[in-house]
Amino acid sequence: MQELTKAEEQVMQVLWQMEKAFVKEVIAQMDEPKPAYTTVSTIIRILEKKGFIGFVAFGKTHQYYPIISKETYKTDLSKNLIGKYFDGSFEKMVSFFAKKEEIDLNELDAIIKALKK
């Protein structure tokens, strides 16, 4: 699965939250300053070509919906991150963040408990 650009991810976040939306509805959910209609429409067409979203046509208007779930994308992105930067080892990744003091002991304990389940 391809990694999303920042702009693509912003659109996907809206679609994951709304579950289905027209371009105008996507724009309405975005932060100020709102992007142009044509910009969002172009990003949506790219996401469709990448296989992230589908649509239902209502005449000349399209309602878009995610094909790839947020959970599936997160899982794939995490696997790619661990594979690229930590030799495929979750242990190396956790160790890296623990050494950088990005994870406190309570968080580390919670991770260990979650892994044991």
N, C-alpha and C positions, 0 to 999 in steps of 0.2 A: 504494500500500500504506500502511495506517495505521501510525503509530509506536506501539510498545508502551509501556505504562506500566511503571514500575519493577517492580511486582508481577507483571505479565504476562511481563516479560522474565525474571524469576527462574524462573518456571514453564517458560518456553520453553527456558532454558538447560539445565534438567534433562531435558526431553524431547529436545532436540537431542543431549545426551550419551547418554541411555539408548536413544533411537530409538523405544521404545514403553514405556508404563508405565500402571499403574493409579494412581488418586489416592493411595492409601496408599504406593505406591512413590515417587511424586513427593515426598511429604512426608518420607519417610525420607531422601531425598538433600538436603534443605534444611537450612540452618544453624539452630542454636539461637538464640533460642527458636523452636520449630517452629510454623508457623501452624496454625490450626484446620482440621479436615477440610472443614468447610463453606466456609471462606474459599477454600481451594485449589480445591474443587469449583466454586465460583462463578466463579473466575478461568478455570478450564478451559472452562466453558460460554461465557464471553465470548470466549475465544480461538477456540472452535469457530465462534461466530457471525461473528467477524471473518475466518474462513477460514484461520486459521493452523494449526489441527489438525483431525484427523479421528479417528474411533474405530471399534472393532469391539466389538459387543455380545456379551456372554456372559451371557445371562439379564438380570438387573437390573444387572449390573456392566459397566463399559465400560473398554476398554484404549485409551489415546490415543496418537497418533503425530503427528509434525509433517508438515504438508503443505508449508509454506514452509521451505526449507532455511536454515540459519544463514548460508550464503554469500549466498543471494539477499537475505535481510534486510539483511545488512551492506552489500551493494552498493547496495540501494535507499536505505538510511539515509544512506550516504555521499553519494549523488547529491543527496538532499534537503538535506543539510547544506551541500554546496558550492553548490547552487542558491539556498538561502535567505540564506546569509551571505557568500558569496564571488562573487556574480553568475555562478555556473556555471563559475567558473574555478579549476581545480586549482592553477594557478600562483599565483593570489592567496592560496589557502589555505596552500600551502607557504610562501609569502613571509611571511604573517601569523605562522605559527609560528616561522619562522626569526628574524623580528624580535623576537619575544617570548622568544627564546633557549630555546624549548622543543625545538628540533631542533639537535643539534650537527652539526659538519661531516661526521663519519662517517655519521650517519644521513641527512643530505642527499645525500651521495655515493651511499649505498645506494639511495635513492629514485630518483636520476637513472639509475643503472645498471638498476634494475628497469624503469623506463619505457622504456629503450632496447631492452629485449628484445621 
